[in-house]
Amino acid sequence: MKLQPVHTSTVGRGAQAPRRRWLLACALALALSGSAHADSVTDWNATAGVVAPRFGSPQHQSRAMAIVQIAVHDSLNAIRPRYHTYSVVPTVTGSASADAAVAAAARGTLLGLLDTVPDGPLKVEAIATVVNAYDAAIAAIPAGVAKSRGIATGANAAAAILALRSGDGSATPHLPYTLGPEPGIYQPTPNPEFPAVIVPSFAGWANVAPFAIYRPSQFFVPPGRIFDLTSRAYAREYNEVKYLGDALRRGAAPDSEESDIARFWPGGGSNWNLSARVIVDGLGLDSWQHARLFALLNIAEADGLIANQKFKYMYNFWRPVTAIRWGDDGNPRTVSDPSWRPFLVTPPYPDYPCALPTATGASTSVLREFFGTDDVAFVRTFNAGAVPLPAPLAALPAKAITRQFDSLSEAASEAADARVYGGMHFRSGCRAGRRHGTEIGRFVFRHYLRPLRPNRPPHS
C-alpha cells in the first residue's frame, strides 16, 4: 500500500505549488469518512503552531504542543469515547458540540501556557491570535446547551492536562556546564562569525517528566564508535562533515541539493505538525482520528527531545566545529583547520545523539504506525531564511525550498543528512538519534490513546 503524493504546503510567503488529491492504493485499517477539508482539530493545530515559537526553544515548543493536543484529544473523547484519554476528564451526559470543545481545549491550554511566558509585544500578539481564533470559532457555532457543554468540556480537558504538567521540571531547563577543554569533550561553540559564543544549554531538560515513556533512559542509546578519536570510523566522519558541512563549500554551491537539504530541515522540515496536516488533508479522517494522531505525534516528539538531552549530556561528545578547529586529536587521518566554520549555526548542546533526527524519528514512527505503512508520500515547501557566510562570500538570500518524499523513511534519512550538510553533526549521532526517536514513537503509539474495547468504560 502506498499513499501517493498530492499537494504542497508553503510556509511563509512564496508561490503556492499546485495541489492534487491524495489517492489511497488500498483501504487503510481506519474508518475513512467525512469531507476533505480541514476540521477544527487541524485548524487549531495550525493556530497552535503559529503561537508555539513564543514558548522558546524546540524543547519548550514540543512540550507545549503535546499539552495542547492532549487536551484537544481528551475533550473529544469525553463527548464520545472512542480512545483512551490521557487525562481524566468527566464524560459528557447529553449532546455537546465537538467544535466548541476543541476550541475551548486549545484556548485554555495555549493561554495557560502563555501565562508563564515573559511579558512583551510578542506575547501580546500570541494572546491576540488565540483569542481571535477562539472568538471566530465559537461565533460560528449555534447557541444552545450543546455549545455550552462543549465549551465546558474543553475547559475541563485543558485544566486537567495543565494540572498534570504543573511542576514537571520544564521551568529549569539548564544546568551549569563544567567540563573543560579536552579532545572529544563538548565545549561552548566557538562561532566568532556569529553574534556570540553558543553556551551549553538544556542539560536540565533530561529531568523534565516524560509524557509517556517511563524514564528518559528507557531506550538506551549505545556509545558511538566515533568516540574513539584514533579510529578510522572517527576519521571518516570527521572528514565527511569537514568537507560537506563547510560554510565556504556550501556557500559556493548555494543551489546544490546538499545546501538545500541543510537549509530546509531546521525550520521547515522539522515541523512535523505541518507535515502531518499536509499528509492527512483529503484522506477523510474525522476529528477524533485527527485528534488522536496529533496527540500521539506531539507526545512522541516531546518525549524524544527529553530523552535526547539525557544522552547528550551523558556522553558530552564534541561538535564538529570544536573538533575540526582542535590542534591535534591524535588521529593521523584528520587535519585540523582553525578557521573552519559550519554552514549553519551549531545548536547549544553536545553532538551525540542528534536532536532533530530524534524528533523526526519519533514523528515518522508514529505516522508509520498510524497508517500501517512507511509508504506515505508528501511534498513540502519552506521559505528558508538568509544564511550569513564568512568572507569573501556574501550572505545567501532567503529562498523557497521544496522537498518531495516517497516515504517516511526517506524523510527521516534526509533529516539526518541535513545535519551533516549543515556542519553541526557527525553522521553517527544523526543515525543514533533517528533510531532512538523511532523506538520512542513506536512505544508511544502502542501504549497510549488506544481504541476502546466495546462496552468498556473509557477510564478502565
Summary of the structure (lengths in Angstrom):
residues: 460
radius of gyration: 22.5
end to end distance: 34.7
largest distance: 76.8
contacts: 1639
relative contact order: 0.17
helix: 50%
strand: 7%
